[in-house]
Amino acid sequence: MALTDTFIHSTAIIDPKSTIGVGSKIWMNVQVREGAKIGNNCIISKDVYLDYDVIIGNGCKIQNSVSVYHGVTLGDSVFVGPNVSFTNDKVPRAFNDNWVVTPTIVKEGASIGANATIICGVTIGAYSMIAAGAVVTRDVAPYSLVAGNPAREISKIDKNGNRLNENEE
């Protein structure tokens, strides 16, 4: 298979009203709902769920067991670690006649560590890094490393994720 080929595993469920970019790889047990847009050269790993109308930029990597719900937009070159949880409802209820999707934006080059939880309505800045297990409840500035529950900035970082102050923990 050439690098420009698109690959869809036989167990993936892809709605015909979705769009998958050239060179993207869709692995086992992935579900892509109607209107979802996946950019070029993405890797969508095992057991990922992409809800309707989500937007995934070019060159993204979404690792195993991630659900990207309606209202989430990932910019180009975003990394999403395994088991990351996105929410899309500020007041979740089993039944809610007034349900409103609260959009979440993840900007270019951001990286979200394994098991992080992203509460809806936030913007995660370009080239920022969310530590594994963090709970993001508010916007994350570009080029920031955040950790904890709730997530707090612990360092500024460069485009590659390296801390700018070597003395920080």
OpenMM code with the backbone's topology and positions (N, CA, C; nanometers):
from openmm import Vec3, app, unit

residues = "MET ALA LEU THR ASP THR PHE ILE HIS SER THR ALA ILE ILE ASP PRO LYS SER THR ILE GLY VAL GLY SER LYS ILE TRP MET ASN VAL GLN VAL ARG GLU GLY ALA LYS ILE GLY ASN ASN CYS ILE ILE SER LYS ASP VAL TYR LEU ASP TYR ASP VAL ILE ILE GLY ASN GLY CYS LYS ILE GLN ASN SER VAL SER VAL TYR HIS GLY VAL THR LEU GLY ASP SER VAL PHE VAL GLY PRO ASN VAL SER PHE THR ASN ASP LYS VAL PRO ARG ALA PHE ASN ASP ASN TRP VAL VAL THR PRO THR ILE VAL LYS GLU GLY ALA SER ILE GLY ALA ASN ALA THR ILE ILE CYS GLY VAL THR ILE GLY ALA TYR SER MET ILE ALA ALA GLY ALA VAL VAL THR ARG ASP VAL ALA PRO TYR SER LEU VAL ALA GLY ASN PRO ALA ARG GLU ILE SER LYS ILE ASP LYS ASN GLY ASN ARG LEU ASN GLU ASN GLU GLU".split()
positions = [
    Vec3(0.0845, -0.1173, 0.0000),
    Vec3(0.0000, 0.0000, 0.0000),
    Vec3(0.0895, 0.1243, 0.0000),
    Vec3(0.0691, 0.2129, -0.0916),
    Vec3(0.1446, 0.3380, -0.0994),
    Vec3(0.1007, 0.4318, 0.0120),
    Vec3(0.1857, 0.5267, 0.0487),
    Vec3(0.1539, 0.6211, 0.1560),
    Vec3(0.0291, 0.7038, 0.1258),
    Vec3(-0.0035, 0.7210, 0.0018),
    Vec3(-0.1205, 0.8017, -0.0333),
    Vec3(-0.2501, 0.7211, -0.0324),
    Vec3(-0.2414, 0.5903, -0.0131),
    Vec3(-0.3614, 0.5073, -0.0108),
    Vec3(-0.4391, 0.5280, 0.1180),
    Vec3(-0.5699, 0.5197, 0.1082),
    Vec3(-0.6561, 0.5201, 0.2250),
    Vec3(-0.6847, 0.3746, 0.2602),
    Vec3(-0.6799, 0.3431, 0.3905),
    Vec3(-0.7050, 0.2072, 0.4365),
    Vec3(-0.8221, 0.2091, 0.5340),
    Vec3(-0.9185, 0.1207, 0.5135),
    Vec3(-1.0308, 0.1046, 0.6044),
    Vec3(-1.0411, -0.0429, 0.6394),
    Vec3(-1.0222, -0.0747, 0.7666),
    Vec3(-1.0297, -0.2131, 0.8126),
    Vec3(-1.1695, -0.2688, 0.7885),
    Vec3(-1.1777, -0.3977, 0.7632),
    Vec3(-1.3058, -0.4611, 0.7304),
    Vec3(-1.4091, -0.4534, 0.8429),
    Vec3(-1.3657, -0.4335, 0.9673),
    Vec3(-1.4605, -0.4251, 1.0790),
    Vec3(-1.5072, -0.2821, 1.1076),
    Vec3(-1.4511, -0.1850, 1.0387),
    Vec3(-1.4913, -0.0451, 1.0599),
    Vec3(-1.6294, -0.0216, 0.9994),
    Vec3(-1.7059, 0.0646, 1.0642),
    Vec3(-1.8383, 0.1025, 1.0139),
    Vec3(-1.8293, 0.2494, 0.9745),
    Vec3(-1.8352, 0.2743, 0.8449),
    Vec3(-1.8172, 0.4087, 0.7907),
    Vec3(-1.9463, 0.4512, 0.7233),
    Vec3(-2.0074, 0.5580, 0.7731),
    Vec3(-2.1292, 0.6073, 0.7103),
    Vec3(-2.0944, 0.6638, 0.5725),
    Vec3(-2.1739, 0.6331, 0.4710),
    Vec3(-2.1433, 0.6848, 0.3367),
    Vec3(-2.1521, 0.8370, 0.3262),
    Vec3(-2.2139, 0.9019, 0.4232),
    Vec3(-2.2218, 1.0485, 0.4219),
    Vec3(-2.1058, 1.1133, 0.4967),
    Vec3(-2.0051, 1.0352, 0.5345),
    Vec3(-1.8843, 1.0897, 0.5965),
    Vec3(-1.7767, 1.1080, 0.4899),
    Vec3(-1.6700, 1.1770, 0.5251),
    Vec3(-1.5596, 1.2022, 0.4331),
    Vec3(-1.4292, 1.1566, 0.4983),
    Vec3(-1.3524, 1.0776, 0.4251),
    Vec3(-1.2233, 1.0317, 0.4750),
    Vec3(-1.1164, 1.0751, 0.3760),
    Vec3(-1.0175, 1.1484, 0.4268),
    Vec3(-0.9133, 1.2037, 0.3424),
    Vec3(-0.8151, 1.0998, 0.2911),
    Vec3(-0.7454, 1.1375, 0.1862),
    Vec3(-0.6441, 1.0537, 0.1224),
    Vec3(-0.5346, 1.0188, 0.2224),
    Vec3(-0.4950, 0.8930, 0.2220),
    Vec3(-0.3841, 0.8477, 0.3052),
    Vec3(-0.4215, 0.8173, 0.4482),
    Vec3(-0.5480, 0.8341, 0.4857),
    Vec3(-0.5891, 0.8048, 0.6230),
    Vec3(-0.6053, 0.6553, 0.6434),
    Vec3(-0.5817, 0.6122, 0.7662),
    Vec3(-0.5931, 0.4723, 0.8048),
    Vec3(-0.6995, 0.4619, 0.9129),
    Vec3(-0.7994, 0.3780, 0.8877),
    Vec3(-0.9095, 0.3561, 0.9805),
    Vec3(-0.9002, 0.2102, 1.0259),
    Vec3(-0.8765, 0.1865, 1.1550),
    Vec3(-0.8473, 0.0521, 1.2031),
    Vec3(-0.9694, -0.0203, 1.2577),
    Vec3(-0.9473, -0.1285, 1.3309),
    Vec3(-1.0516, -0.2206, 1.3752),
    Vec3(-1.1577, -0.1541, 1.4625),
    Vec3(-1.2813, -0.1915, 1.4365),
    Vec3(-1.3958, -0.1548, 1.5201),
    Vec3(-1.4173, -0.0045, 1.5334),
    Vec3(-1.3762, 0.0717, 1.4362),
    Vec3(-1.3995, 0.2162, 1.4347),
    Vec3(-1.5384, 0.2415, 1.3779),
    Vec3(-1.6086, 0.3387, 1.4356),
    Vec3(-1.7355, 0.3834, 1.3783),
    Vec3(-1.7230, 0.5305, 1.3438),
    Vec3(-1.7542, 0.5634, 1.2184),
    Vec3(-1.7532, 0.7018, 1.1695),
    Vec3(-1.8957, 0.7352, 1.1285),
    Vec3(-1.9559, 0.8327, 1.1971),
    Vec3(-2.0961, 0.8676, 1.1737),
    Vec3(-2.1118, 0.9641, 1.0565),
    Vec3(-2.2373, 0.9853, 1.0172),
    Vec3(-2.2711, 1.0719, 0.9045),
    Vec3(-2.2190, 1.2140, 0.9260),
    Vec3(-2.1664, 1.2701, 0.8199),
    Vec3(-2.1191, 1.4078, 0.8219),
    Vec3(-1.9834, 1.4272, 0.8852),
    Vec3(-1.9260, 1.3227, 0.9442),
    Vec3(-1.7914, 1.3354, 1.0020),
    Vec3(-1.6922, 1.3597, 0.8889),
    Vec3(-1.5939, 1.4444, 0.9162),
    Vec3(-1.4912, 1.4755, 0.8166),
    Vec3(-1.3547, 1.4448, 0.8758),
    Vec3(-1.2849, 1.3514, 0.8136),
    Vec3(-1.1505, 1.3128, 0.8543),
    Vec3(-1.0556, 1.3623, 0.7471),
    Vec3(-0.9536, 1.4366, 0.7873),
    Vec3(-0.8583, 1.4927, 0.6921),
    Vec3(-0.7670, 1.3881, 0.6306),
    Vec3(-0.6699, 1.4361, 0.5572),
    Vec3(-0.5707, 1.3507, 0.4926),
    Vec3(-0.4686, 1.2999, 0.5931),
    Vec3(-0.4188, 1.1793, 0.5680),
    Vec3(-0.3070, 1.1215, 0.6426),
    Vec3(-0.3309, 1.1137, 0.7931),
    Vec3(-0.4513, 1.0765, 0.8326),
    Vec3(-0.4843, 1.0560, 0.9732),
    Vec3(-0.4744, 0.9085, 1.0078),
    Vec3(-0.4540, 0.8809, 1.1360),
    Vec3(-0.4595, 0.7445, 1.1871),
    Vec3(-0.5689, 0.7416, 1.2923),
    Vec3(-0.6706, 0.6602, 1.2667),
    Vec3(-0.7819, 0.6441, 1.3593),
    Vec3(-0.7720, 0.5004, 1.4109),
    Vec3(-0.7305, 0.4847, 1.5353),
    Vec3(-0.6959, 0.3535, 1.5904),
    Vec3(-0.8174, 0.2746, 1.6375),
    Vec3(-0.7909, 0.1562, 1.6840),
    Vec3(-0.8917, 0.0578, 1.7242),
    Vec3(-0.9941, 0.1153, 1.8223),
    Vec3(-1.1213, 0.0815, 1.7987),
    Vec3(-1.2319, 0.1123, 1.8900),
    Vec3(-1.2615, 0.2611, 1.9051),
    Vec3(-1.2304, 0.3414, 1.8067),
    Vec3(-1.2610, 0.4844, 1.8106),
    Vec3(-1.4019, 0.5081, 1.7571),
    Vec3(-1.4722, 0.6019, 1.8212),
    Vec3(-1.6056, 0.6425, 1.7774),
    Vec3(-1.5993, 0.7895, 1.7382),
    Vec3(-1.6352, 0.8206, 1.6136),
    Vec3(-1.6408, 0.9587, 1.5663),
    Vec3(-1.7873, 0.9915, 1.5392),
    Vec3(-1.8425, 1.0785, 1.6208),
    Vec3(-1.9836, 1.1137, 1.6148),
    Vec3(-2.0138, 1.1951, 1.4895),
    Vec3(-2.1415, 1.2191, 1.4659),
    Vec3(-2.1825, 1.2911, 1.3453),
    Vec3(-2.1296, 1.4345, 1.3461),
    Vec3(-2.0897, 1.4787, 1.2275),
    Vec3(-2.0441, 1.6155, 1.2018),
    Vec3(-1.9162, 1.6575, 1.2740),
    Vec3(-1.8411, 1.5639, 1.3350),
    Vec3(-1.7128, 1.6045, 1.3925),
    Vec3(-1.6160, 1.6351, 1.2792),
    Vec3(-1.5182, 1.7175, 1.3093),
    Vec3(-1.4168, 1.7544, 1.2100),
    Vec3(-1.2804, 1.7172, 1.2655),
    Vec3(-1.2091, 1.6365, 1.1892),
    Vec3(-1.0743, 1.5932, 1.2236),
    Vec3(-0.9821, 1.6485, 1.1159),
    Vec3(-0.8844, 1.7304, 1.1546),
    Vec3(-0.7944, 1.7929, 1.0582),
    Vec3(-0.6986, 1.6933, 0.9942),
    Vec3(-0.6106, 1.7433, 0.9105),
    Vec3(-0.5091, 1.6617, 0.8443),
    Vec3(-0.4022, 1.6174, 0.9431),
    Vec3(-0.3504, 1.4961, 0.9235),
    Vec3(-0.2359, 1.4485, 0.9997),
    Vec3(-0.2630, 1.4218, 1.1463),
    Vec3(-0.3866, 1.3974, 1.1834),
    Vec3(-0.4200, 1.3696, 1.3236),
    Vec3(-0.3990, 1.2221, 1.3555),
    Vec3(-0.3719, 1.1952, 1.4827),
    Vec3(-0.3615, 1.0573, 1.5305),
    Vec3(-0.4509, 1.0453, 1.6529),
    Vec3(-0.5508, 0.9565, 1.6423),
    Vec3(-0.6421, 0.9306, 1.7529),
    Vec3(-0.6202, 0.7857, 1.7944),
    Vec3(-0.5726, 0.7660, 1.9166),
    Vec3(-0.5389, 0.6317, 1.9614),
    Vec3(-0.6608, 0.5559, 2.0138),
    Vec3(-0.6396, 0.4326, 2.0584),
    Vec3(-0.7458, 0.3385, 2.0920),
    Vec3(-0.8483, 0.3929, 2.1914),
    Vec3(-0.9738, 0.3541, 2.1677),
    Vec3(-1.0849, 0.3712, 2.2620),
    Vec3(-1.1176, 0.5162, 2.2950),
    Vec3(-1.1119, 0.6022, 2.1962),
    Vec3(-1.1489, 0.7431, 2.2133),
    Vec3(-1.2838, 0.7654, 2.1466),
    Vec3(-1.3708, 0.8410, 2.2138),
    Vec3(-1.4966, 0.8840, 2.1545),
    Vec3(-1.4899, 1.0334, 2.1327),
    Vec3(-1.5068, 1.0756, 2.0074),
    Vec3(-1.5062, 1.2173, 1.9725),
    Vec3(-1.6505, 1.2525, 1.9396),
    Vec3(-1.7148, 1.3276, 2.0301),
    Vec3(-1.8571, 1.3529, 2.0173),
    Vec3(-1.8884, 1.4771, 1.9356),
    Vec3(-2.0123, 1.4802, 1.8861),
    Vec3(-2.0661, 1.5939, 1.8115),
    Vec3(-2.0295, 1.7239, 1.8836),
    Vec3(-1.9770, 1.8195, 1.8071),
    Vec3(-1.9361, 1.9476, 1.8642),
    Vec3(-1.7863, 1.9619, 1.8809),
    Vec3(-1.7117, 1.8534, 1.8629),
    Vec3(-1.5659, 1.8577, 1.8776),
    Vec3(-1.5020, 1.8770, 1.7410),
    Vec3(-1.4056, 1.9687, 1.7348),
    Vec3(-1.3264, 1.9930, 1.6146),
    Vec3(-1.1796, 1.9807, 1.6505),
    Vec3(-1.1069, 1.8969, 1.5770),
    Vec3(-0.9625, 1.8835, 1.5949),
    Vec3(-0.8924, 1.9498, 1.4771),
    Vec3(-0.7982, 2.0383, 1.5053),
    Vec3(-0.7188, 2.1009, 1.4006),
    Vec3(-0.6182, 2.0028, 1.3429),
    Vec3(-0.5343, 2.0508, 1.2538),
    Vec3(-0.4321, 1.9672, 1.1912),
    Vec3(-0.3290, 1.9204, 1.2937),
    Vec3(-0.2775, 1.7999, 1.2726),
    Vec3(-0.1665, 1.7427, 1.3493),
    Vec3(-0.1941, 1.7325, 1.4990),
    Vec3(-0.3180, 1.7054, 1.5359),
    Vec3(-0.3541, 1.6867, 1.6763),
    Vec3(-0.3328, 1.5396, 1.7127),
    Vec3(-0.2768, 1.5163, 1.8320),
    Vec3(-0.2590, 1.3823, 1.8866),
    Vec3(-0.3569, 1.3645, 2.0025),
    Vec3(-0.4323, 1.2540, 2.0002),
    Vec3(-0.5256, 1.2210, 2.1079),
    Vec3(-0.4881, 1.0828, 2.1589),
    Vec3(-0.4408, 1.0764, 2.2840),
    Vec3(-0.3965, 0.9505, 2.3431),
    Vec3(-0.5109, 0.8562, 2.3747),
    Vec3(-0.4767, 0.7326, 2.4113),
    Vec3(-0.5794, 0.6324, 2.4365),
    Vec3(-0.6729, 0.6711, 2.5506),
    Vec3(-0.7986, 0.6359, 2.5332),
    Vec3(-0.9017, 0.6527, 2.6358),
    Vec3(-0.9307, 0.7969, 2.6746),
    Vec3(-0.8959, 0.8924, 2.5905),
    Vec3(-0.9333, 1.0316, 2.6174),
    Vec3(-1.0846, 1.0433, 2.6098),
    Vec3(-1.1418, 1.1224, 2.7002),
    Vec3(-1.2865, 1.1443, 2.7019),
    Vec3(-1.3174, 1.2892, 2.6693),
    Vec3(-1.3963, 1.3091, 2.5648),
    Vec3(-1.4508, 1.4403, 2.5318),
    Vec3(-1.5963, 1.4417, 2.5780),
    Vec3(-1.6423, 1.5544, 2.6308),
    Vec3(-1.7849, 1.5678, 2.6608),
    Vec3(-1.8430, 1.6717, 2.5650),
    Vec3(-1.9763, 1.6756, 2.5551),
    Vec3(-2.0372, 1.7777, 2.4693),
    Vec3(-2.1638, 1.8365, 2.5304),
    Vec3(-2.1827, 1.8139, 2.6589),
    Vec3(-2.3036, 1.8609, 2.7256),
    Vec3(-2.2667, 1.9104, 2.8644),
    Vec3(-2.2910, 2.0396, 2.8917),
    Vec3(-2.2581, 2.0979, 3.0230),
    Vec3(-2.3504, 2.0488, 3.1333),
    Vec3(-2.4718, 2.0065, 3.0964),
    Vec3(-2.5687, 1.9588, 3.1955),
    Vec3(-2.6219, 1.8234, 3.1478),
    Vec3(-2.5415, 1.7184, 3.1615),
    Vec3(-2.5832, 1.5895, 3.1071),
    Vec3(-2.6987, 1.5279, 3.1857),
    Vec3(-2.7968, 1.4829, 3.1127),
    Vec3(-2.9119, 1.4123, 3.1673),
    Vec3(-2.9526, 1.3056, 3.0664),
    Vec3(-3.0127, 1.1992, 3.1144),
    Vec3(-3.0595, 1.0956, 3.0233),
    Vec3(-3.1660, 1.1507, 2.9295),
    Vec3(-3.2499, 1.2414, 2.9808),
    Vec3(-3.3541, 1.3037, 2.9005),
    Vec3(-3.3509, 1.4530, 2.9282),
    Vec3(-3.3374, 1.5326, 2.8219),
    Vec3(-3.3318, 1.6772, 2.8387),
    Vec3(-3.3849, 1.7419, 2.7121),
    Vec3(-3.5031, 1.7997, 2.7200),
    Vec3(-3.5640, 1.8644, 2.6043),
    Vec3(-3.4887, 1.9887, 2.5593),
    Vec3(-3.4057, 2.0444, 2.6456),
    Vec3(-3.3322, 2.1675, 2.6151),
    Vec3(-3.1846, 2.1405, 2.5864),
    Vec3(-3.1515, 2.0181, 2.5472),
    Vec3(-3.0124, 1.9805, 2.5256),
    Vec3(-2.9471, 2.0670, 2.4185),
    Vec3(-2.8299, 2.1181, 2.4500),
    Vec3(-2.7537, 2.2018, 2.3575),
    Vec3(-2.6101, 2.1503, 2.3547),
    Vec3(-2.5586, 2.1267, 2.2347),
    Vec3(-2.4188, 2.0866, 2.2199),
    Vec3(-2.3303, 2.2069, 2.2506),
    Vec3(-2.2277, 2.1838, 2.3317),
    Vec3(-2.1312, 2.2880, 2.3643),
    Vec3(-2.0021, 2.2553, 2.2914),
    Vec3(-1.9642, 2.3346, 2.1907),
    Vec3(-1.8477, 2.3019, 2.1072),
    Vec3(-1.7147, 2.3043, 2.1827),
    Vec3(-1.6246, 2.2188, 2.1396),
    Vec3(-1.4878, 2.2124, 2.1891),
    Vec3(-1.3955, 2.2208, 2.0688),
    Vec3(-1.2929, 2.3043, 2.0800),
    Vec3(-1.1974, 2.3249, 1.9709),
    Vec3(-1.0583, 2.2850, 2.0187),
    Vec3(-0.9913, 2.1993, 1.9425),
    Vec3(-0.8526, 2.1624, 1.9705),
    Vec3(-0.7703, 2.2142, 1.8539),
    Vec3(-0.6824, 2.3082, 1.8825),
    Vec3(-0.6060, 2.3759, 1.7768),
    Vec3(-0.4873, 2.2926, 1.7279),
    Vec3(-0.4333, 2.3361, 1.6157),
    Vec3(-0.3232, 2.2683, 1.5461),
    Vec3(-0.2094, 2.2280, 1.6399),
    Vec3(-0.1649, 2.1032, 1.6247),
    Vec3(-0.0460, 2.0549, 1.6926),
    Vec3(-0.0627, 2.0231, 1.8394),
    Vec3(-0.1829, 2.0390, 1.8951),
    Vec3(-0.2033, 2.0080, 2.0366),
    Vec3(-0.1911, 1.8579, 2.0592),
    Vec3(-0.1557, 1.8213, 2.1825),
    Vec3(-0.1386, 1.6815, 2.2197),
    Vec3(-0.2134, 1.6563, 2.3498),
    Vec3(-0.2980, 1.5535, 2.3497),
    Vec3(-0.3791, 1.5212, 2.4666),
    Vec3(-0.3390, 1.3826, 2.5150),
    Vec3(-0.2891, 1.3744, 2.6389),
    Vec3(-0.2380, 1.2493, 2.6942),
    Vec3(-0.3465, 1.1500, 2.7304),
    Vec3(-0.3048, 1.0262, 2.7487),
    Vec3(-0.3949, 0.9149, 2.7791),
    Vec3(-0.4836, 0.9453, 2.8997),
    Vec3(-0.6087, 0.9046, 2.8890),
    Vec3(-0.7062, 0.9140, 2.9974),
    Vec3(-0.7395, 1.0560, 3.0412),
    Vec3(-0.7044, 1.1556, 2.9624),
    Vec3(-0.7448, 1.2927, 2.9947),
    Vec3(-0.8942, 1.3071, 2.9682),
    Vec3(-0.9572, 1.3984, 3.0402),
    Vec3(-1.0980, 1.4308, 3.0198),
    Vec3(-1.1075, 1.5763, 2.9787),
    Vec3(-1.1749, 1.6012, 2.8681),
    Vec3(-1.1901, 1.7362, 2.8154),
    Vec3(-1.3364, 1.7758, 2.8331),
    Vec3(-1.3631, 1.8682, 2.9250),
    Vec3(-1.4984, 1.9155, 2.9483),
    Vec3(-1.5350, 2.0113, 2.8351),
    Vec3(-1.6546, 1.9978, 2.7820),
    Vec3(-1.6943, 2.0732, 2.6633),
    Vec3(-1.6905, 2.2242, 2.6853),
    Vec3(-1.6776, 2.2936, 2.5730),
    Vec3(-1.6788, 2.4390, 2.5751),
    Vec3(-1.5428, 2.5036, 2.5850),
    Vec3(-1.4366, 2.4237, 2.5845),
    Vec3(-1.3026, 2.4805, 2.5962),
    Vec3(-1.2349, 2.4862, 2.4594),
    Vec3(-1.1324, 2.5709, 2.4535),
    Vec3(-1.0421, 2.5743, 2.3388),
    Vec3(-0.9053, 2.5333, 2.3902),
    Vec3(-0.8475, 2.4337, 2.3261),
    Vec3(-0.7131, 2.3878, 2.3594),
    Vec3(-0.6200, 2.4491, 2.2564),
    Vec3(-0.5287, 2.5335, 2.3037),
    Vec3(-0.4438, 2.6132, 2.2159),
    Vec3(-0.3448, 2.5333, 2.1336),
    Vec3(-0.2981, 2.5977, 2.0274),
    Vec3(-0.2024, 2.5366, 1.9359),
    Vec3(-0.0772, 2.4906, 2.0101),
    Vec3(-0.0327, 2.3712, 1.9784),
    Vec3(0.0908, 2.3109, 2.0291),
    Vec3(0.0945, 2.2999, 2.1807),
    Vec3(-0.0222, 2.3048, 2.2440),
    Vec3(-0.0272, 2.2819, 2.3879),
    Vec3(-0.0225, 2.1317, 2.4135),
    Vec3(-0.0028, 2.0966, 2.5405),
    Vec3(0.0080, 1.9571, 2.5779),
    Vec3(-0.0731, 1.9350, 2.7050),
    Vec3(-0.1619, 1.8376, 2.6990),
    Vec3(-0.2439, 1.8004, 2.8136),
    Vec3(-0.1828, 1.6729, 2.8718),
    Vec3(-0.1426, 1.6762, 2.9984),
    Vec3(-0.0791, 1.5595, 3.0607),
    Vec3(-0.1788, 1.4459, 3.0750),
    Vec3(-0.1272, 1.3246, 3.0779),
    Vec3(-0.2109, 1.2067, 3.0971),
    Vec3(-0.2931, 1.2217, 3.2243),
    Vec3(-0.4211, 1.1895, 3.2151),
    Vec3(-0.5090, 1.1924, 3.3307),
    Vec3(-0.5622, 1.3284, 3.3700),
    Vec3(-0.5223, 1.4338, 3.3009),
    Vec3(-0.5669, 1.5691, 3.3359),
    Vec3(-0.7160, 1.5841, 3.3072),
    Vec3(-0.7802, 1.6747, 3.3809),
    Vec3(-0.9199, 1.7082, 3.3580),
    Vec3(-0.9236, 1.8557, 3.3189),
    Vec3(-0.9499, 1.8814, 3.1908),
    Vec3(-0.9466, 2.0173, 3.1369),
    Vec3(-1.0854, 2.0779, 3.1499),
    Vec3(-1.0952, 2.1846, 3.2316),
    Vec3(-1.2233, 2.2492, 3.2584),
    Vec3(-1.2302, 2.3923, 3.2059),
    Vec3(-1.1166, 2.4414, 3.1545),
    Vec3(-1.1135, 2.5774, 3.0996),
    Vec3(-1.0127, 2.5822, 2.9858),
    Vec3(-1.0143, 2.6920, 2.9121),
    Vec3(-0.9259, 2.7059, 2.7954),
    Vec3(-0.7795, 2.6835, 2.8331),
    Vec3(-0.7051, 2.6279, 2.7384),
    Vec3(-0.5618, 2.6048, 2.7547),
    Vec3(-0.4898, 2.6951, 2.6557),
    Vec3(-0.3954, 2.7743, 2.7058),
    Vec3(-0.3209, 2.8674, 2.6210),
    Vec3(-0.2306, 2.7910, 2.5237),
    Vec3(-0.2052, 2.8502, 2.4076),
    Vec3(-0.1100, 2.7891, 2.3154),
    Vec3(0.0258, 2.7688, 2.3835),
    Vec3(0.0966, 2.6638, 2.3448),
    Vec3(0.2316, 2.6346, 2.3942),
    Vec3(0.2365, 2.6216, 2.5462),
    Vec3(0.1337, 2.5612, 2.6043),
    Vec3(0.1282, 2.5383, 2.7489),
    Vec3(0.1227, 2.3893, 2.7777),
    Vec3(0.1844, 2.3491, 2.8877),
    Vec3(0.1714, 2.2144, 2.9409),
    Vec3(0.0811, 2.2252, 3.0625),
    Vec3(-0.0306, 2.1505, 3.0620),
    Vec3(-0.1212, 2.1510, 3.1761),
    Vec3(-0.1322, 2.0101, 3.2322),
    Vec3(-0.1568, 2.0021, 3.3652),
    Vec3(-0.1691, 1.8732, 3.4333),
    Vec3(-0.2610, 1.8899, 3.5531),
    Vec3(-0.3160, 1.7788, 3.5987),
    Vec3(-0.3923, 1.7767, 3.7227),
    Vec3(-0.5423, 1.7801, 3.7027),
    Vec3(-0.6117, 1.7850, 3.8188),
    Vec3(-0.7575, 1.7895, 3.8220),
    Vec3(-0.8005, 1.8937, 3.9234),
    Vec3(-0.8474, 2.0090, 3.8767),
    Vec3(-0.8565, 2.0507, 3.7366),
    Vec3(-0.7182, 2.0839, 3.6804),
    Vec3(-0.7059, 2.0761, 3.5497),
    Vec3(-0.5771, 2.1006, 3.4846),
    Vec3(-0.5322, 2.2448, 3.5066),
    Vec3(-0.4048, 2.2596, 3.5394),
    Vec3(-0.3423, 2.3907, 3.5582),
    Vec3(-0.2126, 2.3943, 3.4779),
    Vec3(-0.1778, 2.5120, 3.4289),
    Vec3(-0.0525, 2.5250, 3.3546),
    Vec3(0.0650, 2.5032, 3.4479),
    Vec3(0.1584, 2.4159, 3.4038),
    Vec3(0.2784, 2.3922, 3.4834),
    Vec3(0.4050, 2.4366, 3.4116),
    Vec3(0.3928, 2.4655, 3.2826),
    Vec3(0.5103, 2.5091, 3.2085),
    Vec3(0.4674, 2.5634, 3.0728),
    Vec3(0.5511, 2.6462, 3.0148),
    Vec3(0.5417, 2.6806, 2.8735),
    Vec3(0.6274, 2.5798, 2.7989),
    Vec3(0.5873, 2.5483, 2.6757),
    Vec3(0.6605, 2.4500, 2.5968),
    Vec3(0.6841, 2.5040, 2.4562),
    Vec3(0.7762, 2.4386, 2.3853),
    Vec3(0.7966, 2.4757, 2.2462),
    Vec3(0.7073, 2.3894, 2.1567),
    Vec3(0.7193, 2.4068, 2.0279),
    Vec3(0.6348, 2.3364, 1.9304),
    Vec3(0.6465, 2.1849, 1.9419),
    Vec3(0.7624, 2.1347, 1.9882),
    Vec3(0.7846, 1.9905, 2.0008),
    Vec3(0.7479, 1.9354, 2.1379),
    Vec3(0.6972, 2.0208, 2.2282),
    Vec3(0.6573, 1.9750, 2.3605),
    Vec3(0.7644, 1.9843, 2.4649),
    Vec3(0.8816, 2.0394, 2.4314),
    Vec3(0.9894, 2.0529, 2.5285),
    Vec3(0.9636, 2.1727, 2.6186),
    Vec3(0.9860, 2.1556, 2.7487),
    Vec3(0.9685, 2.2645, 2.8441),
    Vec3(1.0692, 2.3747, 2.8154),
    Vec3(1.0232, 2.4986, 2.8267),
    Vec3(1.1117, 2.6123, 2.7995),
    Vec3(1.1981, 2.6478, 2.9198),
    Vec3(1.1570, 2.6083, 3.0411),
    Vec3(1.2369, 2.6307, 3.1607),
    Vec3(1.2786, 2.4943, 3.2133),
    Vec3(1.4031, 2.4582, 3.1925),
    Vec3(1.4548, 2.3253, 3.2295),
    Vec3(1.4457, 2.2976, 3.3792),
    Vec3(1.4330, 2.4016, 3.4641),
    Vec3(1.4310, 2.3824, 3.6093),
    Vec3(1.2922, 2.3481, 3.6625),
    Vec3(1.1908, 2.3518, 3.5812),
    Vec3(1.0558, 2.3217, 3.6280),
    Vec3(1.0381, 2.1722, 3.6457),
    Vec3(0.9502, 2.1353, 3.7407),
    Vec3(0.9223, 1.9930, 3.7638),
    Vec3(0.8298, 1.9380, 3.6605),
] * unit.nanometer
topology = app.Topology()
chain = topology.addChain("A")
for resn in residues:
    res = topology.addResidue(resn, chain)
    for name in ("N", "CA", "C"):
        topology.addAtom(name, app.Element.getBySymbol(name[0]), res)
